Each structure stands twice: as structure tokens, then as C-alpha cells.
């Protein structure tokens, strides 16, 4: 029972992370041409690390959401 609770918590956290990433990436893509190079690089690095951490979390969930993981990996390439 405790194991299911932890899995539910991970799923809730994953959903929250996906929402945050979606919002941040939308803003980043919209404004990236206006950002100074240093800000662009820093923001891209933060987004990439956040997405990688979210991929790690998704890999801990059973069953593993492979399509979500693939979408996140594609998103990193699009940044």
C-alpha cells in the first residue's frame, strides 16, 4: 500500500513538472531571439537540466511512460 502511495506521489510530481516545463519552454521559445547570449545559454541549460531530471523521474514510474520520455528528449533537441 505504501508503495502505491509513493507511485501516486511520483505521478503527481511528474504532472507538475510537465506543466512547469511546458510553460517555461513556451516562454523561452517565444523570447529566445530577444535574449542576450548569456541569458539564452543559461536559460537553455536550466531547461535542459529540468527536462533531464523529469525524464529520470518518469523512468521510475511503472509502467514507464516511454512516449512521454521520447517527447521530452525531442523537446531538448528543439531548444
Buried (B, 14 or more C-beta within 10 A) or exposed (E): EEEEEEEEEBBEEBEEBBEEBEEBBEEBEEEEEEBEEEEBEEBBEEBEEBBEEBBEBBEEBEEEBEEBBEBBEEBBEEB
